């Protein structure tokens, strides 16, 4: 068994993971506005609750930031202002006497979907999280390619229109239109015309994002996750309509695009960092 940690600015989730199964799961609102030690203390206490009586081999952590994987140093965590440079691997290993492995949260999502989810069996995959931002990770020849500081494949920051893809393909797009992703999904599902049109516009943006992925990586499969991906059925039609103009039809014909349907797939990926 392994301990898996999914750290975010909103919630901290810690699970006891055995293969593709979460044996026990804890979730708490993150003390994101507190000092560095308060957040690390919260993680420690949640891990300590799961350890007694469990034959744990290691601790895997996914964080929304750039990570030095070798040293396990976390830099500039999104949503947690005090986490500028946290030597998380060192802190965890000193506290628990277990090997600790730290990676970007989207990379953990990619590991999860490639080993246990929709990308399993595909040699090349691009895994994209759509939420408050846009994260993206690469699986090449069945293995995660993270780059030097876990930042490989981060296409959300590529300029697009007057901002970047992260703005137009995340919840920020819906906020800029005076709503939220959750409300837009609910209203579009109910057939409200304005919300349907908004989802169609969002799907065009996603289609253009997929074109960038195709030009850059030409993967077998693209898997979307994150809260906004829950609305996939509402924007996939306009996404595919936009993709119909992609100039390399043979590549497009073989492309598969899925929404991740496996619960807690990022935690499963974080747990597999230890394997």
N, C-alpha and C positions, 0 to 999 in steps of 0.2 A: 504494500500500500504506500501511497504518497500523499503528502499534504499539498493542496493546490490553493493558491491565493489569487483572486481577481481584484486588484485595487483600482478604484475609480474615485473621482472627486465627489460622487454622490453616495456610492455604497462601497463597502468592503465585503467580499464574499470569500469564505474559506471553506474548503471541502476536503473530506477524506475520500481519496480516489483509489479505486482498484480497477485497473484496465479501463474499460469503457463504461464504468459504473461509479456513480457518486454514492458512497455508503452513507455519508452524513454531511449535511450542509448547514453552515451558519451564515447569516447575513445581517449587517448592521449599517446604519447611516455612517458615512465616513466623517471623522472629525477634521474635515478638510481645512477649516480656517484656523486650526490650532497650530502650535509649533511642531517642528519635525518630530520631537520625541513623543508627542501625544499621539501622532498617527502610528509611529512604529510600535508604541506601547499597545495601541488598540489591536494591531496585527498580532503581536506577541500573545496577548491574552486570548484571542480567538484560537490561535494555534494550540495554546496550552489546554484549551477546553477539549480539543479533539485528540490529543496525544495519549492520555492514559489508556493502557490496555491495547493500543493499536501498534502492530509491527511496522512502523513507518521507516521507509528507506531514504526519503529525501523530501525536500521542500521546493516546489516550483511556483514562481510568482510572475504574473503578467501585470505590467504597469503601462499607463498611457504616456510614454515618454521615450526619449533616446536612452539607450542602455549600453554601457561597456560590458559585453557579455563575459569576457574573460575575468574581469575583476568584480563584476556584479555591482557596478556603480550606476546609480540612477540619476539622470539629470533633468531638471526643469519639468517636473510632472504637471501635466495639464490638470487644472482644477484643484491642485494642492499647492498653494503659493510658497509654503515653507520648504518644500522639497526641491531645493536647488541642486544639491549634490549629496546624495545619500548612499553610503557604502553598505547597501542592503545585504549583500551576500555575506560580508564580514560580520555584520550585526546578527544575522540569523544563525550563522554557523557557530558564533561564540555563545549565543543564548541556548541553542538546542543540541549542539554537537551532532548535527546532521548536515550532509551536503546540501547546499542551496543553489538554485539555478534561477537566474533572473532574465526576463526577456520582455520585449514589447507586447502589449496586450493583443494587438492585431496579429502578431506572429503566433501567439498562443491560439487564437481563433483559427489561423491557417493550419497549425499542427492538428488541432481538433478535427477540422472538417476533412483533412487529408488522411487521417488515421482512422477516424470513427464515423465520419459523416459523408456528405454528398460528393466530396472530391476523392474519396477512397477509390483506388484503382486507376486514377488518371495520373499520367506522368507529369504533366504541366498544369498548374492551376494558379489562378489569381484570386485571392480571397479578399473581399472588400467589406468593411463595416461602415454602415450608414447610420449615424446617430447625431450627437451634437457636433461631430466633425466627420471626416472621411478618412478611414485608415485602410491601408492596402498592403498585402504581403504576398510573396511569391513562393511557390513550390515548384522546384525544377528536378526532374528525374526522381520524383517522389520524396525529395528532401527539401526542407525549408532553406531558402536562401535569404539571409538576413542583412548582408552587407557588413560594413565595418562596424557601425554603431546601431545595428538593428533598424536602419532607416531605408533599406532597399525597397523599391516599389511604391514609395509614398507619393502617389500621383495626385492626391488631393490638393497639393500646393501648386500644381501647375496652373499658370494664369489662364483664365477663361472669362470671356466677356469683360466686364469692368473689374472683376475681382479674381477669384480662383474657383476650381472645381469643388473645393471643400465648402465654399459658401453656397453654391447652387445645387449641391447634391447632398445636403445634410438638413437637419432641423432648422438651421439658420435661414434657409430658403423660405420655409413656411412662416417663420417669425417675421421675416421682411415683408410678407404679404398680409400681416395682421392676424395670423392664426398660429396653430401649432401643428406639428406632424400628426399627433394623435387625433386632434379635432378634425384636421383635413381628411384623415383616413376614415373617421367615423362618418363625416358628412358625405364624402364621395361614395362610400359603401351604401349610404341611404339614397344616393342618386341626386343629391343637390347639385344643380348645374354649375355653380361657381366652383365648388370643390372638385367636381369632375374635371373641369377645365384646368384647375390648378394642378391636379394630379397628372393630367396629360402634359402640361408644361414641364413638370418635374421629370416625367418619363423621357422627354426629349433631352433634357440635360443629362440624365443617366445614359441614354443612348450615345451621346457624344463622349461621355466618359468611357464607355465601353469601346468606342472607336479608338481612343487613345491607348487603351489597354491592348487592343488588337494590333495596332501599329507597333507598339513597343515590345510586346511579349508573345503575341500569337498563341495563346494557351489553348489547351483542350477544353478547359472548363473555367467558368467564373462563378464563384459562390458569394452571394450577398448575405450579410448578417447585420445585426444591430437593430435598434428599435424602429427605424424608418423602413427597414426591409420587410417589416410585417405588412406593409401596404403594397408589396410587390405585385400582387394580382391586379391592383388598381392602376399601376403605371407601366406594366410590362408591354401592353399593346402599343402605346406611343413610343416606348423604348425600341421595340422591334421595328416599328415603322421608320424611326430615325436610322436604325442600323441597316435598313434595306438599301441605303445609298452608299454603304461601304464598298469600295471599288474592287475588293478581292473576294468574289462570291464563293470561291471554293473554300477559303478559310472560314467564312461566315457559315457555310452549309454544315461544317463539322463542329461549330461552336455549340457548347451546351452552357446554359445559364440557369442556375438554381438559387432558390432561397434556402438558407440553412434552416432545417426543421428539427435539429437535434437539441434538446434542452441542455443548457449549461455547457455548450460545446467549448467555449473559451476556457472554462475550468478544467475540462478533460484535457485540453491541450497544454495547460499550465502543468497539470500533473504529469503529463508525458515528457516534460522537460527532464525529468529525473531518470527516465528509462534509457 
